[in-house]
Amino acid sequence: MDKRAKYIFPVLMSGVMAFLMTALVTALNLGFPPDYLSRWLHAFVIAWPFACMAAFIAIPVARRATDAIVSKLG
């Protein structure tokens, strides 16, 4: 993987995941009140940096675990 891609991929992936998950959790917790959009975006802005840090840790671990599982399977 290109050196730049190692940094861009986790940022983009965590952004997509945080965007979708905060939308879901906000809707589950609040339903769809009139201020849903502002509450959702507030949750997203807080969640994305944490999701990004988690992605930088989780992606290499998941890649190694995937390689180990695939090699054991065949």
RASUL-V791415 format. One record per residue. SS is DSSP state (H for helix, E for strand, L for the rest). PSI is psi as a letter, one per 40 degrees, with the letter a starting at -180 (none if undefined). NEAR is the number of other C-alpha atoms within 8 Angstrom. Layout:
# RASUL-V791415
ss={SS	SS}
psi={PSI	PSI}
near={NEAR	NEAR}
This chain:
# RASUL-V791415
ss={L	L	L	L	H	H	H	H	H	H	H	H	H	H	H	H	H	H	H	H	H	H	H	H	H	H	H	H	H	H	L	L	L	L	L	H	H	H	H	H	H	H	H	H	H	H	H	H	H	H	H	H	H	H	H	H	H	H	H	H	H	H	H	H	H	H	H	H	H	H	H	H	H	L}
psi={h	i	d	d	d	d	d	d	d	d	d	d	d	d	d	d	d	d	d	d	d	d	d	d	d	d	d	d	d	e	a	g	i	d	f	d	d	d	d	d	d	d	d	d	d	d	d	d	d	d	d	d	d	d	d	d	d	d	d	d	d	d	d	d	d	d	d	d	d	d	d	d	d	none}
near={4	5	6	6	8	9	8	8	8	12	10	8	9	12	11	8	9	12	10	8	8	12	10	8	8	13	10	7	6	8	8	7	6	5	7	12	7	7	9	11	8	8	10	12	8	8	10	12	8	8	12	12	8	8	12	9	8	8	9	8	8	8	8	8	8	8	8	8	8	8	7	6	5	4}
